[in-house]
């Protein structure tokens, strides 16, 4: 096991090691999880059978003293590292000044500064404006509101395998039924779905996949009815699907030609995660609107819609907002996190982590045909498991590998429309030794099954 007191990127001085002093869950975690079962709604499930008490660098420590390697970052949230000292200091200082006024009542500089930073950092050399919210789903809802107001149209197109949230409208936009949609309808109307570019499964070039999608959109929706097209540049819950080269630019160009607002949902891909500040940069696209959340504030709840000023200004005064949107403490955390992303080498660190992940997983794929595909960019990488004879998704193997890895002290998450993908989202504060040890555990789990 690797022992490091601190990391190069930052985080609390937790010993950086995988350490199991009990089977998981240990007695204290079992006690807390029993209380959870009694007190918390059954629909709020959990993946890892522990009660966390501390985290930082590349580890999560539980109530029994077990230290787990973190390859999930709270689903791409603690990208700068959990409890990053600069974020923690900003939070503490802000909490002593203002905890809340509601920006719609008494504005404050921190909100304005976050908006200015996002207007500067997001792709596109044009005038931009920003509105702040609480969650990724809330950002998506407001992006659609803005697009509908701007265009005077109703219809919205989303894509196969896409995930956009758990509210009513975002459930309608989301493709996967279980566990996100089943039994929760009826859903918001005027939402249509187009085929996604999925190179591992469709074999199409980006141009051909785009032509397929646009033909369906034109025939089944009609450009004149379409307010917005929303897409994740790299799909998250759907399986970390990286579209074929050329797919996204063709869609974006078509939207511009037809007066359709092109929305990039970068809730999971934003803020250095993919080895660029935003994944849109990898594909050469400049979205009209971009939604962000997750990694923006180092673990505090904050989200944003940023985009072309003339589109963002379409909503009438009072049409956008929310009681907690752009909370001053979350904004202070975001300003600290954004400074870390920009100045502490995290984009380069994400690329380096990606090289380790892809090379190690590619070697496993070469040796085991059940690992059908390895894909991703930066520190957002996926392994898709299949039946080697048919190519059919193998959700059972995927679940078994993830369960075995967690039992050995490595936090991993599954995803994919078919439940057959393990996704790797380590915090950028993880050390190489710890990352490689986590991958060793994954390799052992695959070999054992």
N, C-alpha and C positions, 0 to 999 in steps of 0.2 A: 504494500500500500504506500501511496505517496503522501508525505507530510510536508506542507508548506504553510507558514504562518500567515502570509499575506499574498496578494496577487499583484501583477504588474498594473492591472487596470484599476483596481480598487475594490473595496468591500470590507466588511468587518474582519477582524483578525481571528477568524475561525480556522482551526486546523484543517487543511485541505486534504482530507483523506476519506476513503470509503471505510466505514467502521460499523460493524454489526456486533453489538453487545447482547442483543436478544434476537429471537426470531421476530419477524414483522407480522402483526403489530406486537409490540412489547406491552407489558402490563399497564403502564400509565396511558399509552395510546389506546389500548382496549377500553379502559375506563372512559376516556374522553369520547371515543367513537360510540360507546354504548349510550352516553348522554346525547350525542348527536342523533342517534336513532330515535330516542324518546322526544327530543325537542325540535328537530329540524324536519321540514317536509321531506317525504320520501323521494320526491322528484329531484331533490338536490343531492345527486350522487357524488361519489369520489372515486378516484383512480388508484391512489396509493394509500395503503392501510396504515397510516401514521397520523399523529398529531404534531404538526410542525411547531417548533419554538424559536428557531433561529435559522438564518440562511445568509450566505454571502460567498463571493468567489464562485466556486463551482459546486457547492454542497448545500444540502438542506439537512438540518439537525432536528431530530424528533424529541418528544418528551421523555424518552427512555435513554437518550444519549447516543442513539444510532445516527450515523452520518452517511447520507446518501448522495451519490453523484447526481447532479441536476442536469439532465439533458432535455428539459422542457421549458424552463424559464417562466413557469406559470402561464403557459401558452403564449410565449413570445412577448411577455410583459417586462420581465426584469433583464432586459437586454444589456443595460449598463452594469448589471450585477446587483444582486439583492442588497438593500440597505447601503447603497453606495455612499461613502462618507460625504461627498459634495451634495448629493440629494438630501441626505439626512440632515445635514447642517442647514440647508436652505429651508427645509420643512420646519425645523425647530425655530429658526429665526422668524419665519413668517407667522407661525402660530402664536408668537408673542406679540405680534402687531395687529393682525386682522385675521379672523377665522372665516368671516362671512359678512357681506353686506348685500349681496345680490347685485351683479353687475348692471342689471336693468334698472336698479334703483340708484345706487351710488357707485359709479365706475371707479376702477383703480388701475394703476399703471401696469401691474403684473400681467393682467389680461391683454392689454394693448401690446406689451412687449412680446408675449407669446405669439400674438397675431402677426406682428412685424417679422419675427423670426421665421414663422411658417411661410409667410409671403415671399421671403427671401430664399428659403431653402428648397421649396417645392419646385418641380420641373416647370419650365416655361418662362420665356423672357417677355413677359407682358405684365400689365398692372393687375395685382391680385388683392383680394380681401379675404378675411377669415372670420368664422363664427365658431365659438367654443361650446362644447357640450360635455356629457358625462361618460358615454360609452360608445363603442363602435356602432352598435345598432342605432343609437340615437343620431349619430353622425350620418349614417346612411339614410335614415328617414328624412332628415333635413336636407340632404343633398337632393333627394327625389322631390321634396317640396319645392326647393329652389328651382329645379329644372322645369317642373310643371308650371310654376308661376312665370318663368322666363319665356317659355315656348307657347304657353296657352294650350298645350296638348296634354293628354292623359296617359298614354301607354308607356310602359317601361319594359325593356328587354334585359333579362339576366341570362346566365349561361348554365348549361348542364354542369353538375358537380360543384356549383358555386355555393358559398356560404356567406350570408350577410347579417345574421343575427337572429334573435329570438322574439322580437316584438311582432305584432301582427303583420305589418307590411314587410318586415325583413324575413319573417317566416315564409311569406309568399315568394320573396326573391330567392330564398334558399332552396336548393334542389333536393336535399336528402330528407326523407320522411322521418325515419327513426334515428335518433331520439328527438329530433328538433320540431317536427310538425304533427306527428301522428296523434289524432284525437283533438287537436287544438283549433280546427277550422270552425267556420269558414274564414278564408283569408281575404286580404285586400284584393280588389279587382284590378283589371287592366295591367296585369303582369304576365309577360310572355317569356318563354324559354327557348334559347337557340343552342345549337350544338357547339361544344367547346373543341378547341384543338387539343388532342390528347395523343401525342406522337407514339407512345408505347402501344396504344390500342387501336388508333385509326390509321396510322402509317401515312397520313396526308402531309403534304407540304403546307407551310403557313398560308400561302396564297390559295391553295385548293380548299383548305379548311375554312378560310374566311369567305370564299365564294359560296360554299355550302351554307354557312350561317346566314350570310346576307340574302341569299335566295329565299331562305325560309322566312326571314324577317320581312322582306318585301312582299312576299305572297300572303303571309298569315297575319301581318300587322299593318304594314303600309307605312312608308317613311313619313307621310304627312300626318299620321296619327301619333308618332313616336316622340315623346318628350326627352327620354334619356335611354342610354345604354350603359349598364353598370357591369364591371368585370374586375376581378382580382388579377393583376398582372401575372402573379403566380398564385394559383389557387391554394387555399389553406386546408380547411376541413375536408375538401374534396379529394385530397391526396397529394398536395404539393405538386400539382400538375403545371409543368413549364410549357407554354404553348410553343409551337414550331415558329422558327424565325419568319417574320413577315406577317404573322397573323394579326397582331395588335395594331401595327401601323395601318394595315388595310381597313380595319374596323374604324380606327380614329379618323382616317381620311374620309370614309363614307359618311360618318357622322357630321363632319364639318360641311360636306357637300350638301347635306340634307337638313341642316339646321337642328340636328339632334345633339343634345348635351352628352358628351362622353365623360363618364364618371369612372375613375380608377379607385377601387376599394383597396387601399393600402393599410388597412387596419393591422394586418398581420405582417405584411412585408416591409413596412416603413421603418425608418430610423436605423440605418446601417445593417439591418438584419441580413440582407442579401449580398453584402459587399459593395453596395451603393447606398447613398442616403435614402433613395426610394427605388423600388424595383422597376418603375417606369423607365428609369434611365437606362437599364439594360436593353430595352427594346426600342429606344429612340422615340418615345411618345411623350407628348405634353398634354395631359388631361385637361379638359375644361374645368372639372372639379375633381378634387382628390379628398378622400376621407381617411382620417388617421385616428389612432387611439393606441391601445396596448403599450408599446415601448416609449411613448411620448413623455411620460412623467415618472419613470423609474419605479412604477408600482402604484402610484396614486391614480384615482379615476379621473381621466381627462380625455376628451376627444375633440376633433375639429373637422370642419369642412373648409377647404381653401380652394380658391379658384379665380377665374377671370372676374375682374371687378364688376364688369357690366352685368354678368350673370348673378353674382353674389348680391348685387344691389337691387335685384328684381323684386325681392320680397318687401312688402310695405313695412313701415316702422311698427314694431311690436309683433310682427309675424314670425320672428325667430327669437329664440331665447329659452329660458328655463331657470328655475329657482337656483339650482346649484351649478349650472353650466359655467365653466371657467372659474371655479372656486379659487380664491387667492392662494391657498396652500398648495393645491394641485398645480397652479400656474408657477409658483416659486419652484416646485419640484421639476417642472418641465423646463424652465429656464436653466436650471443646473444640469439636467440631463442633456439638453440640447448642446450646451457648452462642452460636455464630455464627448458627445458624439462628434462634434466638429473638431475638437482640439486635442483629444487624447488618443487618437489613432484607432478608433473603433471600427471604422470602415475597413482599414487594412487588416485589423484583427479578425473581422468576420470573414474576409477572403482567406486568411491563413487557416482558420478553423474549417472552412469549406474544403480546402485542399486535403486536410487530414481526413475529414469525413468521407469525401468522395473516393479517395485513394484506398482507404481501408475497406469501405463497403464494396467498391469495385473488385477488390481482391476476393472478398467473400462471394460475390456474384460469379466470378470466374470459376470458383471451386464448387459452387452449389447452385444448380439450375432452378431451384425453388425461389431463389432471389431473382426475380424476373427483370427488375429495373432499378437503377439508382439514378436519381435526378435531383436537381435543385441548384441554387446559387448561394454562395456565401454560407452563412451559418443557418441555412434553411434547406435541409437535405432530407430526402425520403428514400426508403427502401420498400419496394412493392413485391409482395410474396404471391406466388402463383403455383398452380399445378404444372409441373414441367412438361407433362404430356399434352395438355390441352391449352395452357395459358390462362385457364380460368382462375379467378381470384381465390386465394386460400386464406380466408378470414380466421379459420381455426388455428392454423400454424402461426399466424401473426399474433393472435391473442395469447397463445401459449408462450411464444418468445417474450412478449412484453411482460407477462405474469412472472416468468422465470427470472427475467432481469430485475424486476422490482423486488422480488424475494431476496435477490443477492445484493440489493442496495444501489440499484441504478434506476432513476426515474426516467421512464420513456413513455411516450404517448402514441396511441394508434390514431389513424384517421382514414379517410378515403370513403367514397360512396359505397364501396363493397367491403369496407372494414378490413382491408388487406394491406395496409400501409403503416409502417412505423416511421414517425417523423422525428427528426433531430433538430432541436431548437436550443442548444446550450447557451447559457449567458456568455457574453463576450469576455467576461472576467474569468472564465475557466482556464486553468493551466493545461498545457499540452499533455503532461503526464496523466492528469486526471481524466482528460478526454479520452486518451488512448486506453486507459484502464476500463472506462465505461464501455468502449467498443470491444475490448477483450471479453467482457461479460456477455455482451450481445452475441459475439461469435461463439462462445461456449454454449449459450442457450440455443442457438441455431443448430449446432452440432449435436446437442442432446435430444433434439426433436426431429 
